[in-house]
Amino acid sequence: MLRKKREHPKEKAKLHPRNRHRERYDFELLVASCPELAPFVRINEYNDQSVDFFDPDAVKMLNKALLVHFYDINSWDIPQGYLCPPIPGRADYIHHIADLLANCNGGEVPSGSKLVCLDVGVGANCIYPIIGRKEYGWAFIGADVDPVSVASAKGIVSQNPCLEGWVDIRLQPNASSFFRGIIRADERVDLTICNPPFHASMADAQAGSIRKLRNLGKKGGAKPTLNFGGQSNELWCDGGEERFVRSMISQSRQYASSCLWFSTLVSKESNLPSVYHALRKVEAVEVTTIPMGQGNKITRIVAWTFLSREQQQSWAAERW
């Protein structure tokens, strides 16, 4: 008996309209751009071309192909066991936050290297600077507490002409600081972005992986695999996402005049009341929450500024 082929929408409707990954992956084009992907492409049970998303090597090679094909990145790699993030979701963050900046700029998304974005926790993969540089031409500062991540990100930048000179990777010497030691005296940044550690412990992360396997119907006693990788500072921290974001908010107050908009992902909806309380405590002038969705996953960006609308417009007029 033939299995009926599953119907797929042409577009992933939850993704931002400017996201290059709204349509299903075209594996023929991706393999043409990155032949190394070919051994990982297979026909799945629905008679579609795909890769095994439970195979870390396949996920990594898919990312490499996407970066070659869509972002002109011809040299990209990450150390074994480091986070290999899903690119469509990362691109959504960049596009949504670009729309937020447009609100300060007469409705036009600012582009060009005069705009400086700080990526808090750039990781070994350097994904956000790659996307932001390609899509909008922004300059980036990428900060991380992990020397291995910093060395990897620096290598990616130095090996790709489209990034070199426009992405500055900096080591954060103090693991408890977000901005001090990174934003230099008299330096201003237009935007900060962050993908916080989601879990409170390694056990939490492993439990999440087990749930993912069950939800996706992986059977036969498969060993849970963190197929997107990740080190402790990438996936979990003491107190988890809530404490991490609250600490970032608290420290942002000291840089109220050094940054136009601060932002972070908040994956857990249950953390929002605590996050909003922290923002009231530091007296943020404006707070906005931007919903995002990919597949069955719902998340959001929380952004805040200490500048009035008039000050925001003056900032944009002066710098962009």
Secondary structure as UniProt FT lines:
FT   TURN            13..14
FT   TURN            17..18
FT   TURN            20..21
FT   HELIX           27..33
FT   HELIX           35..40
FT   STRAND          42..43
FT   TURN            45..46
FT   STRAND          49..50
FT   TURN            53..54
FT   HELIX           56..71
FT   TURN            80..81
FT   HELIX           87..102
FT   TURN            103..107
FT   TURN            113..114
FT   STRAND          116..120
FT   TURN            123..125
FT   HELIX           127..136
FT   STRAND          139..144
FT   HELIX           147..158
FT   TURN            161..166
FT   STRAND          167..171
FT   TURN            175..176
FT   TURN            180..182
FT   TURN            185..186
FT   STRAND          189..194
FT   HELIX           202..215
FT   TURN            216..217
FT   TURN            227..228
FT   HELIX           232..235
FT   TURN            238..239
FT   HELIX           240..252
FT   HELIX           253..255
FT   TURN            256..258
FT   STRAND          259..266
FT   HELIX           269..271
FT   HELIX           272..281
FT   TURN            282..283
FT   STRAND          286..294
FT   TURN            295..296
FT   STRAND          297..305
FT   HELIX           309..319
//
